[in-house]
Structure formats: structure tokens, C-alpha cells
Amino acid sequence: MTRYAVIDFETNGLMPEQGGRALEVAAVIVQDGRITESWQSLMNPGGRVQAFITALTGITQAMVS
């Protein structure tokens, strides 16, 4: 049996010194090639979600406020 986790982060930028923070974290458990569990959560980045991030990820300021 093969079992592993895949974790993904969505951010509002890649450079913390320029305000880049996580907006969302998600994880899935894959067992024998099939997703058996999943989880996701939005996070308030403590700053503004820029329009291009909303266009890219679908995550809006209202969703994380």
C-alpha cells in the first residue's frame, strides 16, 4: 500500500519582504493512486489581496477577511 500527502499553498506573492503571505492551504491524502481524504482552509494574510491574485486563484479579499 502506498500512502502519501500532497500539500499546496496559494499566496499573494512569493517574496515575504514584499508582503507575500499564504492565502490558502490544502492537503490531500493519496492512497494507492486515489485521493482518500482532503482538507483546505483560507487564511487572512493581514494585507490586501491584489486583483491579479484574485484573477489567478479566485480568492477575494472578502473571502479571507
N, C-alpha and C positions, 0 to 999 in steps of 0.2 A: 504494500500500500504506500503510495506517495502522497504526502500531505504538506502543503506549504501556504504561506500567506503572501499576498501581494498588497502593497501599501501605496497609495497615491495621495499627493498633496496638490492643491490648487493654491496659487499665490497671487498677490497683486504686484509682484515684481521679484526679481531674482537677487537683488542687492539689498541686504538688510540696512546698510548705511544710507541707502536712498529711500527707506521706508518699506521695502519689500517684506511682507508678512504673509503667513498662511491664512487662507480664507476657508479652506475645507480640507478635511482629511477623510479618507475612505480606505477600507480594507476588505478583502475577500479571502476566504479560505478555499483553496483548491485541493480536492481530494480525488485522486485517480483521474485527473483531467477535467473534473466537473466542479463548478462553484457550489459549495455546500452551505456556506454562511457568508453574510455580507453586513457591513456597517458603514455609516457615513455620518459626519457631523459638520455643520458650518461653524465658523469661528469669527468673532468680531476682531478685525485686525487692528483696531484702535486708530484707524485713519480712513481716509476716503477711498472708495473703490472707483478706480478710473473707468471712463466709458469704454476704452478699448479692452479692459479686462472683462467687463460685463458682456461685450460683444463676443469675446473669445470663450468665456466659460459659462455665460448665462447667469452668473452670480451678481446680484444687485446690492446696492448699499442697504436697501430696506431689508434684504434677506439676512444680512449679518449684523444689523443694528440691534 
